[in-house]
Amino acid sequence: MVVVMTCRIGGTVRIGDDIHVTLQRRLQDRVTLGVIAPAGTCLHFDGASLQPIILPSGAHAYLFSLLGVRRFRIDGIEVEVWLPGDAVPLASDCDDHIHLGISAPRPLRITCEQAKERPARSAATAQGVARAAPELSASS
């Protein structure tokens, strides 16, 4: 069974309790992902096993970009990435979203946690920062 999730850039898809796939950025057809998985977990991409960064907690971290091949495997879990418009032509205007198809050999809880948006700076705040900068440089 394949679960399809749509998540915004900056969001994290949780697969089970201990695998996190963060959608780092998208630049045209290239998607950069960050994956954190438990120690001993292997991530396979395009027929090769990627070398993890070992975090202080012992978890494995991966950071990689997908361009032509948009599929990877974390142990027995298959993850496929679609850009807006790839699978659903009507969704081609959702540039800040990515669609993930996740297939696991056993039932897993899969959720998408959206990144918290930063509050926009007001024009008055931006002007105050611009005015303060010359004063700081003049006194130093």
C-alpha positions as CSV (number, residue, x, y, z in Angstrom):
1,M,0.0,0.0,0.0
2,V,1.3,3.5,-0.9
3,V,0.5,6.5,1.2
4,V,0.7,9.8,-0.6
5,M,1.5,12.9,1.4
6,T,1.7,16.5,0.3
7,C,4.0,18.6,2.4
8,R,5.2,22.2,2.1
9,I,8.9,23.0,1.6
10,G,10.4,23.2,5.1
11,G,8.0,20.6,6.5
12,T,8.9,17.2,7.9
13,V,7.3,13.9,7.1
14,R,7.5,11.5,10.0
15,I,7.5,7.8,9.1
16,G,6.8,5.7,12.1
17,D,8.3,7.0,15.3
18,D,11.9,7.5,14.3
19,I,12.3,8.4,10.7
20,H,12.1,12.1,9.7
21,V,12.3,13.3,6.1
22,T,12.6,17.1,5.9
23,L,12.0,18.9,2.6
24,Q,14.9,21.3,2.7
25,R,14.5,23.2,-0.5
26,R,13.5,23.1,-4.1
27,L,15.2,24.7,-7.0
28,Q,13.3,24.0,-10.3
29,D,13.4,20.2,-10.7
30,R,16.0,19.6,-7.9
31,V,14.7,18.7,-4.4
32,T,17.0,18.7,-1.4
33,L,16.0,16.4,1.5
34,G,17.3,15.8,5.0
35,V,16.7,12.4,6.6
36,I,17.2,11.4,10.2
37,A,16.9,7.7,11.0
38,P,17.8,5.4,13.8
39,A,21.4,4.1,14.2
40,G,22.0,1.1,11.9
41,T,19.5,2.3,9.2
42,C,20.7,2.3,5.6
43,L,19.5,4.8,3.0
44,H,19.8,3.6,-0.6
45,F,19.6,6.0,-3.5
46,D,20.0,5.0,-7.2
47,G,21.5,1.6,-6.3
48,A,24.1,3.0,-3.8
49,S,24.1,3.1,-0.1
50,L,24.7,6.7,1.2
51,Q,27.2,7.3,4.0
52,P,25.4,8.9,7.0
53,I,26.6,11.6,9.4
54,I,26.4,10.1,12.9
55,L,24.7,12.5,15.2
56,P,25.7,12.8,18.9
57,S,22.5,10.8,19.8
58,G,23.8,7.9,17.5
59,A,21.1,8.6,14.9
60,H,22.0,8.7,11.2
61,A,21.6,11.9,9.3
62,Y,21.6,12.3,5.5
63,L,21.4,15.4,3.3
64,F,21.1,14.8,-0.5
65,S,19.5,16.2,-3.6
66,L,17.2,14.5,-6.1
67,L,17.1,15.5,-9.7
68,G,16.6,12.7,-12.3
69,V,15.9,9.9,-9.9
70,R,13.4,10.9,-7.3
71,R,13.2,7.7,-5.3
72,F,15.1,6.3,-2.3
73,R,14.8,3.5,0.2
74,I,15.3,3.6,4.0
75,D,15.7,-0.1,5.0
76,G,12.4,-1.6,3.6
77,I,10.5,1.7,3.2
78,E,10.3,3.1,-0.4
79,V,9.9,6.9,-0.8
80,E,9.1,8.5,-4.1
81,V,9.1,12.2,-4.7
82,W,6.8,14.1,-7.2
83,L,7.0,17.7,-7.9
84,P,3.7,19.6,-8.4
85,G,2.4,18.8,-11.9
86,D,4.3,15.5,-12.2
87,A,1.4,13.2,-11.0
88,V,-1.4,15.7,-11.0
89,P,-1.3,18.3,-13.8
90,L,-3.8,20.5,-12.0
91,A,-1.4,20.8,-9.0
92,S,1.4,22.4,-11.1
93,D,0.9,25.8,-9.5
94,C,1.8,24.6,-6.0
95,D,5.6,25.4,-6.2
96,D,6.1,25.4,-2.5
97,H,4.8,21.8,-2.0
98,I,6.2,18.3,-2.7
99,H,4.3,15.1,-3.0
100,L,5.8,12.0,-1.4
101,G,4.6,8.4,-2.0
102,I,5.6,6.1,0.9
103,S,5.4,2.3,0.7
104,A,6.2,0.3,3.8
105,P,6.2,-3.5,4.3
106,R,4.2,-3.0,7.5
107,P,1.6,-0.5,8.7
108,L,3.3,2.7,9.9
109,R,2.0,6.1,11.2
110,I,2.9,8.7,8.6
111,T,2.4,12.4,9.3
112,C,3.5,15.7,7.8
113,E,4.5,18.5,10.2
114,Q,4.5,21.8,8.5
115,A,7.3,24.3,9.3
116,K,6.3,27.3,11.4
117,E,6.2,30.4,9.3
118,R,8.3,33.3,10.4
119,P,6.3,36.5,11.1
120,A,6.8,39.1,8.4
121,R,8.6,42.2,9.6
122,S,6.6,45.3,9.4
123,A,7.7,48.2,7.3
124,A,8.3,50.3,10.5
125,T,10.5,47.6,11.9
126,A,12.5,47.4,8.7
127,Q,12.9,51.2,8.6
128,G,14.0,51.2,12.2
129,V,16.7,48.6,11.5
130,A,17.8,50.6,8.4
131,R,18.1,53.8,10.5
132,A,19.9,52.1,13.3
133,A,22.6,50.6,11.1
134,P,24.3,53.9,10.1
135,E,24.2,55.0,13.8
136,L,26.0,51.8,14.8
137,S,28.6,52.1,12.1
138,A,29.2,55.8,12.9
139,S,29.9,55.1,16.6
140,S,32.4,52.3,15.9
